[in-house]
Amino acid sequence: MTDQQDVSGQAAKEGTTDPLKEQQAREAASLDARTTYEVIRREGEEQLERSTSALFWSGLAGGLSMGFSFLAMALIHAHLPDTGWRPLVSTLGYSVGFLIVILGSQQLFTEDTLTPIIPLLARRTMAHLRNVLRLWGVVLVTNLTGGLLFALLLASFDVVEPAVQRSLSTLAREAMQHPLQATFFRGLYAGWLIALMAWMLPNADTARIPVIVVMTYLVGLGGFAHVVAGSSEAFYAVFRGEASLRHAVSGFLLPVLAGNIIGGLTMVAALNHAQATSGEEGAAGPESVNGE
């Protein structure tokens, strides 16, 4: 029996609706779907209130930081023997960029497919829609710009040893080797998992780091494609002359972007909005997308 049941049961036996005991019962309960939904909705509202300039710098920082996922994987990869278990260890480096971005409160596009959408689903107005599109546009462009700059510096200067450079090229080539349809679905699963991670974090409390590491490790190990982390890989291959810009953009980044958005929106944002607000009259708010 949980603490909430104990408190509620005792209140029922005593025939009382003591507000203090009711408050204790609520506090004893872990975050349920509606509470998590409300936490994320408020976080989304805070993000939507940020100025364009703040989003610009935070998004650029996030794109640069995500490059360390690519670099950390290559550093580990280069120091391991070429065996079947090599990816099991080298993929641990994939979590590095996510840890920097999330714990450093930087903007990351795939997280933004969840948090700003919840306020939009809760109150469907044109003003909210325009604000979401503003946030998405600024964060996506600056994230990709950060990934491009990180890749340019890494490809243009002898930042790492030749063995690590070979690993960077190998990882970039592996990321972009799949056909268009497979790349899209790899992006869908990555968007799904990253949005799930964002949904889980309000409940994580002191376990935020393990949650981030486990979920992003799964993305990396599965070879699922994240548009921001993957931008460093794609642009690195372009700058090293190992891939064409056309293939990097249309054959990799665009299908990954589409998959990330659909995975985050439909598999997490829409489903969790539905489960959290199901049965609530007017849960979506009195206004529609046709009104302000």
DRENFIGU-527648 format. One record per residue (C-alpha): residue number from 0; residue in one letter; x, y, z. Coordinates in pm, 1 decimal. Layout:
REM DRENFIGU-527648
<NUM,A,<X,Y,Z>>
...
//
This chain:
REM DRENFIGU-527648
<0,M,<0.0,0.0,0.0>>
<1,T,<135.0,339.8,-96.6>>
<2,D,<167.2,645.3,126.2>>
<3,Q,<-113.9,810.7,-67.4>>
<4,Q,<-348.3,517.6,-1.3>>
<5,D,<-255.8,521.8,368.3>>
<6,V,<-337.1,889.1,403.6>>
<7,S,<-653.2,871.5,195.6>>
<8,G,<-769.4,556.9,375.7>>
<9,Q,<-720.6,714.3,714.4>>
<10,A,<-910.6,1023.6,604.7>>
<11,A,<-1198.5,804.8,489.2>>
<12,K,<-1208.0,614.8,820.8>>
<13,E,<-1220.5,940.6,1012.5>>
<14,G,<-1494.5,1072.6,785.6>>
<15,T,<-1302.0,1390.3,718.8>>
<16,T,<-1182.9,1587.4,421.6>>
<17,D,<-907.7,1763.7,610.7>>
<18,P,<-730.4,1987.4,353.3>>
<19,L,<-395.0,1914.2,517.4>>
<20,K,<-440.6,1540.3,475.2>>
<21,E,<-558.8,1584.8,119.7>>
<22,Q,<-243.7,1787.0,50.8>>
<23,Q,<-30.7,1514.3,209.5>>
<24,A,<-197.2,1256.3,-10.9>>
<25,R,<-123.7,1458.8,-321.5>>
<26,E,<238.6,1514.6,-225.6>>
<27,A,<285.8,1144.7,-146.1>>
<28,A,<185.6,1049.0,-498.5>>
<29,S,<456.6,1025.2,-762.6>>
<30,L,<422.7,1237.1,-1074.5>>
<31,D,<138.8,1087.7,-1276.6>>
<32,A,<76.2,1155.6,-1644.6>>
<33,R,<-120.2,1475.3,-1583.3>>
<34,T,<137.7,1616.7,-1343.7>>
<35,T,<422.6,1538.3,-1582.5>>
<36,Y,<218.4,1694.6,-1861.3>>
<37,E,<174.4,2012.9,-1658.7>>
<38,V,<547.5,2031.8,-1576.4>>
<39,I,<637.7,2000.3,-1944.4>>
<40,R,<364.0,2246.0,-2046.9>>
<41,R,<506.9,2509.9,-1814.5>>
<42,E,<858.0,2440.3,-1939.2>>
<43,G,<730.5,2479.3,-2294.5>>
<44,E,<567.1,2811.2,-2209.6>>
<45,E,<896.2,2935.3,-2063.7>>
<46,Q,<1080.7,2838.0,-2380.8>>
<47,L,<824.0,3012.3,-2598.9>>
<48,E,<867.2,3330.8,-2394.1>>
<49,R,<1241.6,3345.9,-2468.6>>
<50,S,<1353.7,3620.0,-2704.5>>
<51,T,<1477.2,3534.3,-3051.7>>
<52,S,<1828.2,3652.6,-2964.1>>
<53,A,<1838.2,3428.0,-2654.2>>
<54,L,<1721.6,3132.4,-2863.9>>
<55,F,<1985.5,3215.3,-3125.7>>
<56,W,<2280.1,3201.3,-2888.5>>
<57,S,<2145.7,2904.9,-2692.6>>
<58,G,<2077.6,2712.7,-3014.3>>
<59,L,<2423.4,2789.9,-3151.4>>
<60,A,<2581.0,2673.4,-2826.3>>
<61,G,<2370.0,2358.4,-2841.3>>
<62,G,<2478.8,2279.1,-3196.9>>
<63,L,<2846.1,2326.3,-3111.3>>
<64,S,<2813.2,2115.8,-2795.7>>
<65,M,<2645.0,1830.2,-2982.3>>
<66,G,<2958.8,1795.7,-3192.4>>
<67,F,<3127.2,1644.1,-2888.2>>
<68,S,<2906.8,1335.2,-2928.2>>
<69,F,<3072.8,1274.2,-3265.0>>
<70,L,<3420.8,1351.8,-3134.8>>
<71,A,<3385.8,1148.0,-2814.2>>
<72,M,<3268.8,842.5,-3009.9>>
<73,A,<3565.3,874.0,-3245.2>>
<74,L,<3814.3,912.7,-2960.5>>
<75,I,<3691.9,593.1,-2795.4>>
<76,H,<3656.7,413.2,-3129.8>>
<77,A,<4017.8,489.7,-3224.5>>
<78,H,<4156.2,337.2,-2904.6>>
<79,L,<3966.8,7.2,-2926.8>>
<80,P,<4051.0,-302.9,-3131.9>>
<81,D,<3838.7,-376.0,-3436.8>>
<82,T,<3609.9,-633.6,-3276.4>>
<83,G,<3238.6,-704.8,-3262.7>>
<84,W,<3199.9,-540.1,-2922.3>>
<85,R,<3370.4,-217.4,-3025.8>>
<86,P,<3041.5,-25.7,-3085.9>>
<87,L,<2913.0,-130.7,-2742.4>>
<88,V,<3188.9,76.5,-2583.1>>
<89,S,<3248.0,355.4,-2835.4>>
<90,T,<2877.2,445.6,-2840.0>>
<91,L,<2908.7,562.3,-2480.0>>
<92,G,<3066.3,874.1,-2628.1>>
<93,Y,<2737.9,954.9,-2803.9>>
<94,S,<2586.8,1065.7,-2473.1>>
<95,V,<2849.5,1334.9,-2412.0>>
<96,G,<2694.7,1604.8,-2630.8>>
<97,F,<2346.9,1543.1,-2489.6>>
<98,L,<2475.5,1569.0,-2133.1>>
<99,I,<2641.9,1902.6,-2210.5>>
<100,V,<2334.3,2043.0,-2384.4>>
<101,I,<2069.0,1926.7,-2137.2>>
<102,L,<2257.5,1987.8,-1813.2>>
<103,G,<2386.3,2317.1,-1956.7>>
<104,S,<2029.2,2429.8,-2039.5>>
<105,Q,<2109.5,2482.6,-2407.7>>
<106,Q,<1847.0,2456.5,-2682.2>>
<107,L,<1825.4,2129.9,-2876.3>>
<108,F,<1585.6,2090.9,-3167.0>>
<109,T,<1463.7,1738.5,-3099.0>>
<110,E,<1370.0,1824.9,-2741.3>>
<111,D,<1184.1,2119.9,-2888.9>>
<112,T,<960.3,1883.8,-3086.4>>
<113,L,<800.6,1802.4,-2749.3>>
<114,T,<808.4,2084.0,-2495.6>>
<115,P,<676.2,2379.5,-2704.6>>
<116,I,<416.8,2157.1,-2870.8>>
<117,I,<242.9,2076.0,-2541.7>>
<118,P,<136.9,2440.6,-2482.8>>
<119,L,<19.8,2452.5,-2846.1>>
<120,L,<-189.7,2137.6,-2802.8>>
<121,A,<-327.1,2273.1,-2474.6>>
<122,R,<-425.8,2605.2,-2628.7>>
<123,R,<-448.9,2586.2,-3005.6>>
<124,T,<-420.3,2945.8,-3123.0>>
<125,M,<-247.5,3105.4,-3418.9>>
<126,A,<-34.6,3309.6,-3178.1>>
<127,H,<97.7,2989.7,-3014.9>>
<128,L,<153.9,2829.5,-3356.7>>
<129,R,<354.3,3126.4,-3484.3>>
<130,N,<561.5,3126.2,-3166.4>>
<131,V,<634.8,2752.9,-3197.5>>
<132,L,<742.2,2799.5,-3560.1>>
<133,R,<965.2,3090.5,-3454.8>>
<134,L,<1132.7,2876.5,-3188.2>>
<135,W,<1168.6,2576.5,-3419.6>>
<136,G,<1315.6,2783.9,-3701.3>>
<137,V,<1570.1,2966.5,-3487.4>>
<138,V,<1681.3,2659.4,-3291.6>>
<139,L,<1705.6,2431.0,-3594.7>>
<140,V,<1909.7,2677.6,-3801.4>>
<141,T,<2145.4,2763.8,-3516.2>>
<142,N,<2185.3,2399.1,-3409.0>>
<143,L,<2284.6,2303.5,-3764.6>>
<144,T,<2512.0,2606.3,-3790.7>>
<145,G,<2684.7,2497.1,-3471.5>>
<146,G,<2726.6,2144.8,-3607.9>>
<147,L,<2869.6,2284.2,-3931.2>>
<148,L,<3120.1,2505.5,-3747.5>>
<149,F,<3228.6,2218.0,-3523.0>>
<150,A,<3281.7,1993.0,-3825.8>>
<151,L,<3467.7,2266.5,-4015.7>>
<152,L,<3716.5,2319.0,-3733.1>>
<153,L,<3761.5,1944.7,-3685.4>>
<154,A,<3817.3,1881.2,-4057.6>>
<155,S,<4036.5,2183.0,-4128.0>>
<156,F,<4291.3,2160.9,-3848.7>>
<157,D,<4497.6,1880.3,-3695.7>>
<158,V,<4294.3,1882.5,-3376.4>>
<159,V,<4321.2,1505.2,-3328.6>>
<160,E,<4564.1,1229.1,-3420.9>>
<161,P,<4542.5,1054.7,-3760.9>>
<162,A,<4393.6,743.3,-3599.7>>
<163,V,<4109.1,952.5,-3457.9>>
<164,Q,<4061.5,1123.8,-3794.4>>
<165,R,<4017.0,782.5,-3953.2>>
<166,S,<3759.3,694.8,-3688.8>>
<167,L,<3576.4,1022.9,-3753.3>>
<168,S,<3558.1,937.1,-4123.2>>
<169,T,<3443.1,582.1,-4049.3>>
<170,L,<3164.3,696.2,-3817.9>>
<171,A,<3049.3,963.8,-4063.8>>
<172,R,<3044.1,714.0,-4349.0>>
<173,E,<2847.4,460.2,-4143.3>>
<174,A,<2591.3,722.7,-4044.9>>
<175,M,<2514.8,815.6,-4406.7>>
<176,Q,<2533.9,476.1,-4573.4>>
<177,H,<2163.5,387.9,-4555.1>>
<178,P,<1900.9,441.5,-4827.5>>
<179,L,<1650.6,727.4,-4797.1>>
<180,Q,<1362.3,527.1,-4646.1>>
<181,A,<1582.3,360.0,-4385.7>>
<182,T,<1735.5,696.7,-4294.5>>
<183,F,<1387.8,842.2,-4239.0>>
<184,F,<1282.3,562.3,-4004.9>>
<185,R,<1612.4,578.2,-3818.8>>
<186,G,<1534.2,945.1,-3766.1>>
<187,L,<1182.8,861.2,-3650.3>>
<188,Y,<1308.9,625.9,-3380.2>>
<189,A,<1568.2,880.8,-3266.5>>
<190,G,<1305.5,1154.7,-3240.5>>
<191,W,<1078.2,915.8,-3051.8>>
<192,L,<1346.5,820.9,-2798.8>>
<193,I,<1476.2,1174.9,-2741.2>>
<194,A,<1123.2,1308.9,-2687.6>>
<195,L,<1055.7,1020.0,-2448.7>>
<196,M,<1370.0,1116.8,-2259.8>>
<197,A,<1242.9,1475.1,-2230.6>>
<198,W,<910.2,1338.0,-2100.4>>
<199,M,<1088.6,1120.5,-1843.8>>
<200,L,<1321.3,1387.4,-1702.3>>
<201,P,<1063.0,1558.3,-1473.7>>
<202,N,<1031.5,1225.3,-1290.6>>
<203,A,<1404.7,1154.3,-1290.9>>
<204,D,<1495.2,1379.5,-995.0>>
<205,T,<1850.7,1273.0,-897.4>>
<206,A,<1866.3,1016.7,-1180.1>>
<207,R,<1877.7,1272.8,-1462.4>>
<208,I,<2226.3,1172.9,-1576.4>>
<209,P,<2152.1,795.7,-1594.4>>
<210,V,<1828.3,866.0,-1784.6>>
<211,I,<2009.5,1086.8,-2037.6>>
<212,V,<2294.3,837.0,-2078.8>>
<213,V,<2071.7,529.3,-2117.6>>
<214,M,<1829.6,685.6,-2366.7>>
<215,T,<2095.7,850.7,-2582.8>>
<216,Y,<2318.3,541.6,-2567.5>>
<217,L,<2024.9,345.3,-2709.2>>
<218,V,<1991.3,598.4,-2992.1>>
<219,G,<2360.8,570.7,-3075.3>>
<220,L,<2383.8,194.7,-3042.2>>
<221,G,<2079.5,143.9,-3263.1>>
<222,G,<2232.6,362.2,-3532.4>>
<223,F,<1928.2,585.6,-3511.7>>
<224,A,<1979.0,928.2,-3665.2>>
<225,H,<1960.0,1256.8,-3476.3>>
<226,V,<1959.4,1561.3,-3703.2>>
<227,V,<2181.2,1780.7,-3482.9>>
<228,A,<2430.3,1514.6,-3371.9>>
<229,G,<2431.7,1381.9,-3728.0>>
<230,S,<2499.7,1726.0,-3876.3>>
<231,S,<2856.3,1719.7,-3743.7>>
<232,E,<2909.7,1378.8,-3903.9>>
<233,A,<2756.1,1481.6,-4236.9>>
<234,F,<2938.6,1814.1,-4263.5>>
<235,Y,<3267.5,1654.5,-4156.1>>
<236,A,<3240.5,1410.1,-4445.8>>
<237,V,<3167.0,1700.0,-4682.4>>
<238,F,<3463.0,1907.4,-4562.9>>
<239,R,<3694.3,1605.6,-4592.4>>
<240,G,<3576.5,1544.1,-4948.8>>
<241,E,<3424.6,1207.6,-4855.2>>
<242,A,<3061.8,1299.0,-4935.6>>
<243,S,<2884.8,1552.1,-5154.1>>
<244,L,<2691.4,1840.4,-4999.1>>
<245,R,<2383.4,1725.3,-5190.9>>
<246,H,<2396.7,1378.3,-5038.2>>
<247,A,<2463.6,1517.1,-4689.5>>
<248,V,<2159.8,1746.2,-4707.1>>
<249,S,<1899.1,1570.0,-4921.7>>
<250,G,<2011.3,1213.2,-4862.2>>
<251,F,<2070.5,1240.4,-4489.1>>
<252,L,<1980.0,1558.2,-4298.4>>
<253,L,<1636.5,1621.7,-4454.6>>
<254,P,<1496.8,1266.4,-4411.1>>
<255,V,<1642.4,1255.4,-4059.1>>
<256,L,<1479.4,1589.3,-3977.6>>
<257,A,<1142.8,1465.7,-4103.5>>
<258,G,<1177.1,1146.3,-3900.0>>
<259,N,<1281.3,1331.8,-3584.4>>
<260,I,<981.4,1565.8,-3608.2>>
<261,I,<726.9,1292.1,-3674.7>>
<262,G,<873.0,1066.4,-3406.0>>
<263,G,<868.9,1339.3,-3144.0>>
<264,L,<529.8,1482.2,-3238.2>>
<265,T,<317.0,1175.8,-3300.6>>
<266,M,<479.5,910.5,-3081.9>>
<267,V,<528.7,1126.3,-2774.2>>
<268,A,<375.2,1474.9,-2779.3>>
<269,A,<36.9,1385.5,-2928.4>>
<270,L,<-3.0,1053.6,-2743.9>>
<271,N,<94.5,1193.7,-2404.9>>
<272,H,<-126.0,1498.5,-2457.1>>
<273,A,<-414.8,1263.0,-2530.0>>
<274,Q,<-357.1,1041.3,-2225.0>>
<275,A,<-305.7,1338.5,-1991.2>>
<276,T,<-613.2,1532.2,-2103.3>>
<277,S,<-848.1,1246.6,-2194.0>>
<278,G,<-1187.9,1294.7,-2033.8>>
<279,E,<-1126.7,1657.0,-1940.5>>
<280,E,<-1387.5,1886.0,-2087.0>>
<281,G,<-1223.4,2171.4,-2268.8>>
<282,A,<-877.7,2026.9,-2212.0>>
<283,A,<-755.2,2177.3,-2534.7>>
<284,G,<-877.3,2517.9,-2436.8>>
<285,P,<-1166.0,2723.6,-2570.4>>
<286,E,<-970.0,2864.5,-2861.0>>
<287,S,<-882.3,2699.9,-3190.0>>
<288,V,<-611.4,2758.4,-3443.6>>
<289,N,<-845.7,2992.6,-3627.2>>
<290,G,<-859.6,3231.0,-3336.9>>
<291,E,<-610.9,3444.3,-3150.7>>
//
